[in-house]
Amino acid sequence: MVTHLVTAEVPLQDSPAAMQQAIEATLVQQGTPLRWAVTAVDVDRQTALVEAIVTQGEVRAGVASPPVWA
């Protein structure tokens, strides 16, 4: 599994729920989103700049497994 920092411009939507769906649909084209944030909004162009961490590839047994907390 590899992680990448990606940026995307997403057109502004009419509601927060529609905005979230548009962002996630855009990000899934580049991998599986782990987390994302809107970092800027261009009111004139009606777009939002989104920065995200996405993963690509398979998780292999014993590699990149999450830590176990006691």
C-alpha positions as YAML, in Angstrom:
chain: A
units: angstrom
residues:
- id: 1
  name: MET
  ca: [0.00, 0.00, 0.00]
- id: 2
  name: VAL
  ca: [1.30, 3.43, -0.93]
- id: 3
  name: THR
  ca: [0.00, 6.76, 0.34]
- id: 4
  name: HIS
  ca: [-0.05, 9.97, -1.69]
- id: 5
  name: LEU
  ca: [-0.84, 13.61, -1.00]
- id: 6
  name: VAL
  ca: [-3.20, 14.83, -3.71]
- id: 7
  name: THR
  ca: [-4.93, 18.11, -4.47]
- id: 8
  name: ALA
  ca: [-8.13, 18.58, -6.41]
- id: 9
  name: GLU
  ca: [-10.43, 21.40, -7.46]
- id: 10
  name: VAL
  ca: [-14.08, 20.61, -6.88]
- id: 11
  name: PRO
  ca: [-17.02, 22.75, -8.03]
- id: 12
  name: LEU
  ca: [-18.99, 24.22, -5.14]
- id: 13
  name: GLN
  ca: [-22.30, 22.50, -4.45]
- id: 14
  name: ASP
  ca: [-25.60, 23.75, -3.01]
- id: 15
  name: SER
  ca: [-25.46, 21.78, 0.26]
- id: 16
  name: PRO
  ca: [-22.80, 20.36, 2.59]
- id: 17
  name: ALA
  ca: [-23.94, 16.80, 1.83]
- id: 18
  name: ALA
  ca: [-23.67, 17.36, -1.92]
- id: 19
  name: MET
  ca: [-20.25, 18.97, -1.43]
- id: 20
  name: GLN
  ca: [-18.99, 15.96, 0.54]
- id: 21
  name: GLN
  ca: [-20.25, 13.58, -2.15]
- id: 22
  name: ALA
  ca: [-18.58, 15.61, -4.91]
- id: 23
  name: ILE
  ca: [-15.27, 15.70, -3.02]
- id: 24
  name: GLU
  ca: [-15.29, 11.98, -2.28]
- id: 25
  name: ALA
  ca: [-16.24, 11.12, -5.88]
- id: 26
  name: THR
  ca: [-13.33, 13.21, -7.14]
- id: 27
  name: LEU
  ca: [-10.82, 11.75, -4.69]
- id: 28
  name: VAL
  ca: [-11.76, 8.11, -5.27]
- id: 29
  name: GLN
  ca: [-10.48, 8.50, -8.84]
- id: 30
  name: GLN
  ca: [-6.97, 8.79, -7.37]
- id: 31
  name: GLY
  ca: [-7.18, 6.14, -4.66]
- id: 32
  name: THR
  ca: [-8.92, 5.39, -1.39]
- id: 33
  name: PRO
  ca: [-9.23, 8.62, 0.64]
- id: 34
  name: LEU
  ca: [-7.96, 8.36, 4.22]
- id: 35
  name: ARG
  ca: [-8.61, 11.99, 5.09]
- id: 36
  name: TRP
  ca: [-9.18, 15.25, 3.31]
- id: 37
  name: ALA
  ca: [-9.65, 18.95, 3.97]
- id: 38
  name: VAL
  ca: [-10.93, 21.96, 2.04]
- id: 39
  name: THR
  ca: [-7.96, 24.33, 2.12]
- id: 40
  name: ALA
  ca: [-9.25, 27.19, -0.04]
- id: 41
  name: VAL
  ca: [-12.40, 28.43, -1.74]
- id: 42
  name: ASP
  ca: [-12.39, 30.53, -4.90]
- id: 43
  name: VAL
  ca: [-15.70, 32.40, -4.86]
- id: 44
  name: ASP
  ca: [-15.17, 33.89, -8.33]
- id: 45
  name: ARG
  ca: [-14.55, 30.49, -9.93]
- id: 46
  name: GLN
  ca: [-17.00, 28.70, -7.58]
- id: 47
  name: THR
  ca: [-14.46, 25.98, -6.71]
- id: 48
  name: ALA
  ca: [-12.96, 24.50, -3.57]
- id: 49
  name: LEU
  ca: [-9.36, 23.33, -3.31]
- id: 50
  name: VAL
  ca: [-9.13, 20.00, -1.50]
- id: 51
  name: GLU
  ca: [-5.98, 18.38, -0.13]
- id: 52
  name: ALA
  ca: [-6.15, 14.69, 0.71]
- id: 53
  name: ILE
  ca: [-4.17, 11.64, 1.68]
- id: 54
  name: VAL
  ca: [-5.14, 8.63, -0.45]
- id: 55
  name: THR
  ca: [-3.89, 5.06, -0.56]
- id: 56
  name: GLN
  ca: [-3.26, 2.94, -3.60]
- id: 57
  name: GLY
  ca: [-2.56, -0.77, -3.81]
- id: 58
  name: GLU
  ca: [-3.19, -3.80, -1.66]
- id: 59
  name: VAL
  ca: [-2.32, -4.26, 1.98]
- id: 60
  name: ARG
  ca: [-0.02, -7.28, 2.27]
- id: 61
  name: ALA
  ca: [0.00, -9.48, 5.38]
- id: 62
  name: GLY
  ca: [2.62, -8.31, 7.83]
- id: 63
  name: VAL
  ca: [3.33, -5.11, 5.91]
- id: 64
  name: ALA
  ca: [2.01, -1.66, 6.82]
- id: 65
  name: SER
  ca: [-0.31, -3.06, 9.45]
- id: 66
  name: PRO
  ca: [-1.65, -0.59, 12.00]
- id: 67
  name: PRO
  ca: [-0.18, -0.68, 15.49]
- id: 68
  name: VAL
  ca: [-1.98, -2.55, 18.22]
- id: 69
  name: TRP
  ca: [-2.63, -0.38, 21.27]
- id: 70
  name: ALA
  ca: [-2.73, -2.05, 24.65]
...
